[in-house]
Amino acid sequence: MGSSLKVGNNSYDYSFKILLIGDSGVGKSSILLSFISNSFYHLNPTIGVDFKIKLLTVNGKRLKLTIWDTAGQERFGMLTSSYYRGAHGIILVYDVTRRETFANLSDTWAKEVELYSTNPECIKILVGNKVDRESERAVTREEGMALAQEHKFLFLECSARTRETVRQCFRDLIYKILEVPSLLEKGSAVVKSQILNQQKVCQATHGSGCCS
């Protein structure tokens, strides 16, 4: 991946929506902050869906990532279908030191993704966080790999605290998204821009009804 670019809203080739889901306290917000910033900060649990934007260049393509964080809403069962709608990539996070967070991915979160995700070819990656606490591990790497294989997810273990493989998580996800034509089409900023321009020209020339 290239370095982040501070560019205007229309100066990117693709715009992708990425979700972070999983039980409260598994480190979703910490993973997000570790990726978008140069250092790790401790985050207090937050209420209300939050998102961050990351601009970067991959293989010469300028990407705008809008990364959504559940921000505590999952504790109240308040995630709705709109949270999942249009997602190009989903990061399912569990805590390797808390076995129930791993079980809930299969029992709850994977089922929600299947139910609400509107992009059939959306890329999913299973992430076991907090591997820096190896002595407290309650879920083996092999178990994580097996669950990922069962659901056809990508798989990684990481540590948001030490930033170990956090960037690789997003890199693997983005490269896979870039391999799927349907996701590229839905995320194309060029296509959206062309449609909007065409509508403006059409409305200016013939009135508002011609492009309906």
N, C-alpha and C positions, 0 to 999 in steps of 0.2 A: 504494500500500500504506500501511496505517496503521502506527503504531509498534508495537514488540514489546509483548506483554502477558505479565505474569507471572501466569498463571492456574493453577488446579488441573487435575488430569488429566481431569476430567469437564466442564470449562468451555469446551470448544471444539465447534464445529459439525462440522468435518471433520478427519480425520487422514490425511495423505498421506505415502507413502514415496517418497523421492527418492534416486536412485543417481548417484554420480559414477564413471565408468569411463574407461579409457584407459591408455596406457603409463605406466610408472613415470617420474617426473620431469617430467611435463607440467604440473604445478601444480594437481592436483585438491585436495589438502589446503589449499593456499594460497587457492584460490577459495572453498572452504568457509569458512575462517576469515575471509576478507575479507567474506563475506556475514553471518556471525553476530556479528562483533565490530566495534568502531569503529576498529580500526587493523590494519595488516598486520604479521604476525610471520613470520620465517623459520622453517620447519619442517624438522626432520630427518626423513628417511624413517622410517616406523614399520612395525611388524609386527603383524598381527592386524587384522581388520576393525574399523573405528571408526565411530561415528556421533555426530552432534550433533542437538539438538532446537532448533527455532526456533518461537516462538509469535508470531503476528501476525494482524492483521485486514485483510481485503480485501473491499471492497464490503459492509461490515457483517457479514461472516462471519468467525468466529474460527477460525483454522487452526492446526493443530499439524503442523509439518513434521519428519519424522525423516529426516535426510539422511545417507546411508551413504557412507563413503569406503573404497576398497579397501585403503588403508593399507599398501601394499607387497606385498600377497598376489599381485597380478597378475604380479609378477616370477617367481613360482614356479609359475604355472599352477594356483593353488589356489582360484580363485573357483568356487563351486559354484552349482547351480541355486537353492539356498536364498537366495543373495544377491539374485538377480533376482526371486524369487517375491513377487508382490503389489505390485510397484512401480507407482506411478501416474505417475511421471516419471523420465526417464533423461537425464543430462547426459553426453555423450560428448566428452571433452576431448583435444585434440592441441596440440602446441607448434609455433607457426608458424615457428620457427627450426630445427626438426628434421623433415625430410621423412619419415623412416621412421615417426614417430609418427602422421602423417597417413595413410600407406599402411596402417598396421596397423588403423586404425579401420575401413576398408573390408574388409580381408582377414580380420580377426579379431574385433574388437569388435562390429561390426554383425551379424555372423553369430551371435555368442553371444547378443546381445539377441533376435534372431529365434528362436533355439532355446530359450532359457530363460524369456523373459518370459511370465508367465501372464495378464497383462491385454492382450488384443489391441489395445485402443485406447489403451494407454499412450503418453503424449506424450514424444517424444524431441527433444533440441536438441543440435546440433553446435556446439561452442565451440572456436575457435582462440585459445589463450592466448599471452601474452607479446608482445603487439603493441607494448609499450614498447621492444622491441628491434628496431625497424623495419629498421635497417641490416643485421641478420642474418637477415632474413626469407628462408625457403626455400619457403614455400607462399603463393601469392597468395590474395587475398580471393575472386577469381573462382573459383578451384579449390575453395575451401571451399564456396562457394555452390552450385557444380555438384554436389558430392558430397551435400550436404544435399538438393538437389532430387531427386537420383536415389533417395535412400532415404526421401523425404518427411519429412525432419527440419526443425525450425526451425533457424535459423543465426544465430550472433553471433560477433564477435571481441571479445576483452577483454584486460585486463591485471590480474591479481590484485595486482600490485605497486602499481599506481597506482589500483586499484579501478575503472578505466574499464569501464563497462557490465556489471560483475559483478552489480549489483542488477537491471539490466535482464534479464539472463539468467534469474534466478529469477522475476522478475515475469512475463516472457513465458510461461515454463513454467507457472506457477501459473494465470494467466488462461486458458490453453488447457485445463488440467485441469478448471477450473471450468465449461468449456463442454461437457464430455462427461458425459452423464447416467449412464453405466455406471460411470465413475470416481467420480462423486459418491456413487453408491449404495454402492460398495465402501468409500468413505472416510468414510461418515456415522457420526459419533459418536452421533448421536441414535438411529439405528436400532439400533446395537450396544447402547446403553444400554437401549432398550426391550426388546430380546430378553432381555438378562440379567435385567432386572426381572421380565419375564414368567415366566422360568424359576424365579426365586426364589419368586414368589408361588405358582406351580403346584406346586413341590416342597413348600412349606410347607403347602399345602392338601390335596394328594392323594398326596404321596409322590414319590420321586425318579424314578419310571418314566413319569410321564404326558407329559412333554415330549420324550421321546426320539424 
